[in-house]
Amino acid sequence: MGDVGTSVLFEDDRVRVWEMRLAPGEDSAIHRHELDYVLVQISGGRIAAVPEPDSAGPYNEYLEADVKPGDVVAIGRGGVELARNLGDGEYVEVIVELKDPAS
């Protein structure tokens, strides 16, 4: 499995913050969301989430959506997926993983 994002921007005992950048037509690595997370769309035109057939996350069907910069979505752990940039420009998002307080 690959990383959740392109690069880690920040990490402490409570959160891990990733940036994901995808060129037009580019797929992210297939990755598993081990933690609940918050996704913040920064830029792009259209994005798809392509889940693995046995994904245990809240979204287990192919999903396409227009990018709305500034939109924030909270998503539960468990998903196994890749992201695909369907737009004409670079897609950028920030992913904030929420670490379990006991870990």
C-alpha positions in Angstrom: 0.0 0.0 0.0 1.1 3.5 -0.7 1.0 6.7 1.3 -2.3 8.6 2.0 -0.8 11.7 0.4 2.1 13.0 -1.5 4.0 14.4 1.5 3.6 14.9 5.2 3.4 18.6 6.2 3.1 18.2 9.9 2.9 15.4 12.6 2.5 15.3 16.3 0.9 13.0 18.8 -2.7 14.1 17.8 -2.6 14.6 14.0 -0.8 13.9 10.8 -1.3 16.4 8.0 -0.7 15.4 4.4 -0.7 17.3 1.2 -1.8 15.4 -2.0 -1.0 16.7 -5.4 -2.1 15.0 -8.6 -1.4 16.1 -12.2 -4.2 16.0 -14.7 -5.0 12.3 -15.3 -2.8 11.1 -12.5 -3.7 8.4 -9.9 -2.5 8.4 -6.3 -1.1 5.2 -4.9 -3.6 2.7 -3.6 -3.7 3.4 0.1 -5.6 2.4 3.3 -7.1 5.0 5.6 -6.1 3.6 9.0 -7.3 6.7 10.8 -10.4 8.9 10.7 -9.6 12.0 8.7 -10.7 15.4 7.4 -10.1 16.3 3.8 -9.8 19.9 2.6 -10.0 20.6 -1.1 -7.6 23.3 -2.2 -7.7 23.3 -6.0 -8.6 21.3 -9.1 -11.5 20.6 -11.4 -12.9 17.1 -10.9 -11.7 14.2 -8.7 -12.7 10.6 -8.4 -12.3 8.1 -5.5 -11.8 4.6 -6.8 -12.3 2.1 -3.9 -11.0 -1.4 -3.9 -13.8 -4.0 -4.0 -13.3 -5.1 -0.4 -12.9 -1.6 1.0 -14.4 -1.3 4.5 -14.6 2.5 4.5 -17.8 4.6 4.3 -17.5 5.0 0.6 -17.2 1.6 -1.2 -18.4 2.6 -4.6 -16.8 4.7 -7.3 -17.4 8.4 -6.7 -16.8 11.4 -8.9 -17.2 15.0 -7.8 -16.5 18.6 -8.8 -13.7 20.1 -6.7 -14.9 23.0 -4.6 -11.9 24.8 -3.1 -12.4 25.2 0.6 -14.8 22.3 1.0 -14.1 20.2 4.1 -15.3 16.6 4.5 -14.9 14.4 7.6 -14.4 10.7 6.6 -14.2 7.6 8.7 -11.3 5.1 8.6 -11.2 1.8 6.8 -11.2 2.8 3.1 -8.8 1.3 0.6 -8.8 3.4 -2.5 -6.9 5.6 -4.9 -7.7 9.1 -6.0 -7.8 10.1 -9.7 -7.6 13.6 -11.0 -10.2 13.9 -13.8 -9.6 17.7 -14.2 -7.5 19.7 -16.6 -5.3 21.2 -13.9 -3.4 20.1 -10.8 -5.5 18.7 -8.0 -4.4 19.7 -4.4 -5.9 18.6 -1.1 -4.9 18.6 2.5 -5.7 15.5 4.6 -5.7 15.7 8.4 -5.5 12.3 10.0 -6.9 12.2 13.5 -4.9 9.9 15.8 -6.5 7.9 18.5 -5.9 9.6 21.9 -4.8 6.2 23.4 -2.2 5.6 20.7 
